[in-house]
Amino acid sequence: MPTAFSSPSALRAMLAILTGIAIITALYLARSIVAPITFALVLGVVVAPLADKLEKVGCPRVISASSLLFVTSTVIVAAFLLLEPLLSALVEQLPAIKRELRSWVAAMSEFIRGIETLGREIEETVGADGAAETESALPSVMDALWLAPNFGSKILIFIGTLFFFVLTRPELYAAAGPLTERLYLADRAVYRYFAAVTLVNIGLGTVTAVALGLIGINDAVIWGVAAGLLNFVLYLGPLMIMTGLLIAGLTQFGGAAALLPPLVFLAINLSEAQFVTPAFVGQRLQVNPLVVFIAIIFGLWLWGPVGAIVALPILLWFGVLMNPKVMSSIENT
C-alpha cells in the first residue's frame, strides 16, 4: 500500500491537489487585491481590441488607453448610480413587506379554519416581529460603499490595472512567445461573447422595462436596466431580479397580484432562452453548462459579486487558450 502512494503518478496527483488548494486559499485571502485586478483584466480583454483598432488608424496607444479607461469607468459608475436608488428603495420597503406578509398570514388563518390554534401562533409571531420594527433610518448602499475602509484602494487598483493592461498589452503578449497567437484568439472569443451578450441584454432590458411599465410597476425603466445588467450573471442575475420584483409586487400591489411582476419577467426571460445562452457557449467552446453554473457559484463564493461576473469570461478565455480545436473553429467564423 505505501508503494502505491509513493509512485510518481500518485505523488504528482497529490502535489496537484495540494497546489490547487494553496492557490484557492491564496485567491480567497488576497481577494481585496486579486478581485479588482481580475475584474480589470477581464474588462481589459473586452476593450483592448478597440484600442488595437484605434492604434491602426493612427491614434497613440496612451490616448486610446486613457479614453477607454474613461468610458469604461463612466459606464460602471452610471450603472451603479442607476441601480443604487432601486436597491435603497427595496431596503426601505422592508416594513411594508412585513405588513403585507402579516395580511397574507391573517388571510390564510381565516381560510384554514381547521387549524385555528396554529393560525393564532403564526399571527402572534409575525405581529411580535412587526411591533419590533424600528424607525431608524438604514444607510443607503452608496453610503455603505463609501464608508468601506478599502473601497478607495480597490478603485485605484482597478483603474491602474485596466489602464496599464490596455496600454502594454502588445508587449505583454509578445513576451509570451509561442502563446502570443493563442492569447489574442482567446481575447477575441471573449470580446465576441461580450458583444453578443450585450446586444441580447439590451433587448432584454428594453422589453422588461416596457412590460413592467404596462402592468404599472414603479421605476420600470430602472428595473429594465437592472435586468439587462444582472443578466450578465447567468442564472443568479435573473433570480435576483425575480426576487426584487416579488418585493416590489408585495409593496405595490399586494395579495396574489404581487406574483404578477416576477411572472412577467420570468416569461420574458424564458422567451430570451435563459438556458440556451450557456448551451450555446458550451457548444462553441466545449464547456458543459453544468461547468458554467459551478464556475459562477464558485466565483460568487470566492470574490462575491465580482467573482460571479468574471467567472464565465475567465472560463471562456481559458477554454479557448487550452483547446486548439475551439481556436480553429473561432478563427474560421
N, C-alpha and C positions, 0 to 999 in steps of 0.2 A: 504493500500500500504506500509506504513512504516513497518508493521508487517512482510510482505513478505521478505523485505530486512534484517530484523533483525533475521530471522530464522537461526538456526545453520548451515543448509546446505548452505544458501546464504552467511553467514559470512565466512564459510570455503572456498567457491569458490572465494570470493573477496580477502581473505587472500592469497590464492594460486596464484591468478593473480598478486597481489602486490609483492609477493615473487619472482615470475618469472621475473617481470620487474626489481626488485632490483638486482637479480643475473645477468641478461643480462647486466645491466648497469655497474655492478662491473667488469664483464669479459671484457667489452669494455674499461673501463677506466684503468684497470690494464693489458692491452694486452701486454705491453712491458715485463711484468714478467710472466703472465699466459701463453702466447703463446709459448715461448720456453720451459716452464715446461711441457705443454701438449704435445708438439712435442716430447720431450724427453721421456715422459711416454709411448706414442704410440710406439715409436721405442723400448723402453724397453720391452714392451709387446711382440713385434715381436722377439727380440733376446734373451729374458730371457729363453725360453725353451732350447736354445742351451747351456746356462750356466748350466741349470739343468742336461743336458746330460753330459757335461764335468765334473760336480761335481760327477756324478755317477761313472765315470771311474777314479776318484781319483784326479782330478785337483782342487786345492784350489779355493774357491769362489772368492777371491780377484784377483787371476790370471785370471780366466775366465772373470770376470767383466772388468778388465783392457784391456784384449785382445779384447773383443767385443766392448768396447768403442773406441779403436784404429781403429779397422776395420770399424766400423760404421762411425766414423768421417772421415776416409780416403775416403770411398765411397762417402760421401756427398761432401767433398771438390773436389774430382775428377769429380763428376757430374757437379759441378758449374764451374770448370775450363774448362770443355768441352763445356758448354753452353755459357759461357761469351763471347768468340770471336764471336759466332753466333749472340748474341744479339747486341754486339757492331757493327758488320758489318751491321746489319739491320738499326741501328740508322744512321750510316754513309751513307747509301744509300738513305736517305730521299731526297736530291737534285735530284738524278737520278729519283726517283719516281715522283717527281713533273714534271720533264721534260717529262716523259712518259705520265703522265696524260694530259699535255698540248697537246701532239701529238694526244692523243685519242680525246680530245675536238675538235681539229682542223679537224680531220677526220670526226667527227660527224657533224660539222658545214658545211663541204663541201657536205656531203651526204644529209643532210636535207636542201635543197635549199629553201624550202618554208618559213623557219623562219630565214632568214639571220640576221635580227636585233638581235634576241635573241642569235644567234651564236656569233656575234661580241661582245656582252656584256660578254658572258662566256669567250671568248678568252682574252678580256681585263682584266677581273677579275683574271683569272689564270695567265696571263702574269705579272700583278702587284705583285701577290704573288711570282712569280718566280724571279722578279727583286729585291725583298726584301730579297732574300736568303743571309745569312751571311756565311762567310768563317771561322768563329771562330770555333775552334775545340770543340766538345762536350766531356764531361768527360765520360769515359767508365763506364760500370756497376760495374766493380771491384773497380774503384776509388770512385764511389758514395757510395758503401757499406763501404769501409774502412774509408771514411770521416764521416760516420754517428756517432754521438756522443755516442750512447748507443749500438753500434754493438758489441763491445768487452764484455760488461756486459751480453748481451744476449747469447754470446758464452759460457761464464763461467757458466751461469745459466743452459744452455742446457747440458754442459759436467758434471757438478756436479749432476744434477737431474738424468741423464742417468746412471752414474756410481753407485750412491748410491741406485737407484731403483733396478738395476740388482744385486747389492751386498746384499741388505737386503730384497729382495722380499719374500723369505720364511718366515721371521719373520713378515713382514707386513701382509701377507695373513693369517698367523697363528693367528694373533691378531684379525682377522675379525670373528672368532668363527664359527657360522653356515654357514656363507657365503664363507668360505675358498674354498670348493669344487666348488662352482659356479664361483668364481674368476678364479681358474685355468682352468675351462672349457671355460670361456669367452676368456681367453688368448689363449687357444688352437684354438678356432674358428678364431680369428684374425690372428694368426700365419699361419693357413692353408690357409686362404684367401690370405694373402700376398705372400705365397709361390706359389700358383696357379697363381695369377695375375702377379707375377714377371716373371714366365716362359712364360706366354702369351705375356707380353710386350717385353721380349727379342726377341721373334719371330716376333712381330710386328715391332720392331726397325730394325731387320735384313732385313726383306722383304722391308721395306721402304727405307733403305739405298741402297739396290740393285736396286730397281725400279727407284729411283731418279738418281742414277748413270747412268742407262741405257738411261735416257732421257737427260742427260747432265747437271744436276744441280751441281753447285759447292758445295764442302763440304758435299757431300751426306752422308758420314759416320756420321758427326756431326748432320745432320738432322735426321738420323735414331736414334741416341742416344737421341736426344730431343724428338722424337716421342715416344720412349719407356718410357722415364721418365715422360713426361707430360700425358701419358695415365693412370697414377695412379689417375689423377684427372678426373673423368668421365665427359663427355660432354664438359667441359670447356677446358681441355687439348687438345683434337683433334681440337677444334675450333681455339685455339691459333696457332697450327701447320699449319692449313689451311691458316690462315691469314698471317703467316710468309712466307709460300710458295708462296702465291699470290704476296707478296712484292718481293720475290726472282725472281719470274717469270717476274714481271714488269721490273726489273732492268737487268735481264739476257737475256730474250727472247724478250719481248716487244710484242705489238699487241695482237691478240687473243691467241697466243701461251702462253701468261702469265697465262692463265687459266689451262694449262696442268698440272703443278706440283700439285696444290691443288686438281684437279680432280683425279689424280693418287692416291694421299694419301686418298681421300675420298673413292675411290673404295677399297683400301686396308683395310681401317678402317671399312667399311661396311661388307666386307668379314670376318673380325675378329669378326663381330657381336657386334658392339658397344653397341647396346641396349639389347643384350642377357645377358651381364655380370650383369647389375643391376637387370634384371629379374630373373637370377639365384640366386643372393643374396637374392632377395625378397622371392623366393620360399623356400630357405633353412632357412632363418632367419625370415620369415614372415614380411618382410619390403617392403612396396609398392615402386616401382620405383619412383613415384612422391615424396615420402618422402625422398628418396635418393637424388633426384635433389634439393629439397628445402633445405636439410641439407647442401649440398655443397655450394649453393648460400648464405645461412646464415653464414656458416663458412668463406666464402670469404669476406662478409661484416664485420664480427666481427673481424677477425685477418688477413685479406689479404690472400696471397698465402698459408701461413702456415695453416690457418683455412680451406681452401679448401682441403688441403692434409689430415688433421686429421679428417675431418668431417665424412667420411664414416667409418674408423676404429672405431671411438667412437660410431657411430650408431650401428655397428655390435656388439661391446663389450657390450653395454647396452641392445641390443636386446637379446643376449644370457643370460645375467645376470638376466634379468627380466622375461624371458619366460621359464618355466620348460620344456615344450614340445619340444621346439627347442633344449634345452640342451640334452635331452634324445636322440633325433634324431642324433645329432652330436656325442654323445658318442658311438652310435651303428655303426658309419661309420668308 
